[in-house]
């Protein structure tokens, strides 16, 4: 039996399941490429920025942030732009930039999670409606149906359950994999933001001491 025959046997509920599979693949590939594009050596980047700040080359540090992809560069740039402001303002700028970066990291993740949940449900619904049809035919024929005919109706009904699980399970695995990558980026952002905040405050305090001297 060909794939097309299986889809036809599964009837109308196969359409949303197939649609879910296409959307899930597109989102997973898009998120994978997006996360791969922003992958950098975070420790090396932070050390470069620290070195530039310590040598009072802040414009070069900001330019480095602009030319570096990823959320860490984004929050570092936000902190550098507020470097002469009080601690609370720098912290607020970092938090605002961090929230924006997290939003971009988690883009479309809700859709992928929804697909992982509803694809099996579409499958179960298709099986239930298929079983209803099978037993309606059994009733219409007054129960004069051999086991082969009844079994054929049942396995056709179960096709949608199998299809829904085939889509839902990989979608859930893909969602959890991408979410783990996002959480790793968020953790690195939190570490880097704390380091940057302390460094900027120390640098500003050092400049004030030199100025007063």
N, C-alpha and C positions, 0 to 999 in steps of 0.2 A: 504494500500500500504506500503510495507516494505521500509527501508532506501535504500536497494540495488536497488529496482525498481525506487525510486526517482532519484538516481544517474544515472541510465541508461536513464531515461526520459530526464535528463538534458544534456545528450550527452557529447561531447568531452571537453567542457569548464568546466565541473565539476572536471576534473582531476587537473588543476592548482589550483582551489579553495580548493580542499581537501588537496593538497600538502601544500598550504599556511597555512591551519589550523593546520597541523601537526608541521610545522616549528614554527608557532606562539606559540603553546603550549610548545614546547621544549625550546624556548628562554625565555618565561615568567617564567617557572619553574626554569631554570638555573639561571636567574637573581634574582629571589626571594630567592633561596637558597644561592646565593653568597652574597647578601645584608644582609641576616639574619646571615650569618656566621661572618660578620665583625661588627655586631652591638655590641657596647660596651657602657658603661657609660662614655661618653667623659669628663664630668666634673671631675669625680673621677680620671680618668687617668691623666688629666692635673695637678690636684692637687698633685698626686703622683710624677709626674716628677718634678714639682716645688719644692716639699719638698726635693727630692734627689739633685737637683741643688743647692738649698740654703745651703745644708750640704756638698757641694762639692763632692758628690758621683756620678760623671758623668758616670763612667763605669757601675754602677748599673742602671742609667737612660737609657743608651743605650741598655743594656740587657733587660730592661723592654719593650722598644720599639720593640725590635726584637721578643719578646715573645707575643706581643699584636697584634691581627689582626686589619686590617682597615687602612684607609688613614691617619687618624690623627697620628697614631703611625709612619707611614712612613715618613711624613713630619717632625715630631718631631725628628726622628732619623737623618734625613738629616741635620737639624739645629744643632743638638748636635755634629755631626761629623765635622762641620765647626765652632765650637764655638770659636776658637782662631783666626778666620779670621776677616777681616773688615766687617762692616755692610752690604755693597753691596754684598759681596760674600755669606754671610749667607742668605741674601734675595734671591739671585739668586738660591741658593741651594734649598731653600724652594719652590720657584716657579717651578723649574724643577721637584722636587719630586711631587708637587701638580698636575702638568700637567700629569705626568705619572699615578698618582692615579686616576685622572678624566678619563683618557683613559680607565683604567681597569673598572671603575664604569659604563661607558657608552658602554661597549663592547656589540655588537650585537643589540644595540638600534636602529641603523639606519635600520637594516633589519626588525625589528618589525614595525617601522613606515612605511616602504615601503609596508609591507603586509597589514597594516591597510588601506593604500591608494589604492593598486592595486586589492585587493580581490573584492571589489564592482565593480571595472572597468571590471574585468573578467566576473562578473555576468552580467553587462550591455551588454558586448560584446556577451555573450551567448544568451541573450534575443534578441538582434538585429538579430543575425544570425538565431535564431529560428523563428522569425517573417518573415524574408525573405523566409525561407523554406515554412512556412505556406502559404504565399501569392503566392509563385511560384506554389505550388500545386493547389491553387485556380485558378490561371490563366490556368494551364495545363488542368484543368477540365472544362474550359470555364465558370467558375462561378457557375457551378451546384454543389455546396457544401452546405449542410444544416448547420444551425447554430451550431449544436452539434459538427460536425467535425472541424469547424473553431475555436470554443471555446477550443476544446481539444488541437489544435496546439498552441493556444495562452498561455494557462496555462502551457503547457510543456515548452514553451519558457521562461516564467516568473520564472521558477524554479531556473534558474541560478542567477537571480537577488536576489532572496530571499537567496540563498546559499551564495552569495558574501557578502550580508549585515550581515548574521549570523556570518560570519568569521570576517569581517572588523570591526564591532562595538565592539565586545569584545577585538579585537587586539588593537584598539584605546584606549579603557578604560585601558587595561593592560599597554600600553605604557605610558600613562599619569600618572598612579599610580606609576610605576617604576621610571619615570622621576622625580616625586615629591620626592621620596626617595633619588634619586641621588642628587638633589638640596639641600636637607637637609644635606647630608654628605658634600657637597661642602661648604655650609654655615659654618658648624662646623669646617671644615678645615681652612677656612679663619680666623675665630675667634681665633682658637688655634695657627695658625702660627703667628699672630700678637702678641699674648701673649708670645709665645716662643721667638720671636725675641727681644721683650723688656726685657724679663727676662734674656736672655743670655747676652745682652749688659750691663744690670745693674750688673749682676754677675761678668762679666769681669772687669767692671769699679771698683767694690768693691775690687776685688783681686789686681788690680793695685795700689789702694790707700793703701791697707794693705802692699803690697810689698815695696812701696816707703817709708812708715812709718818705 
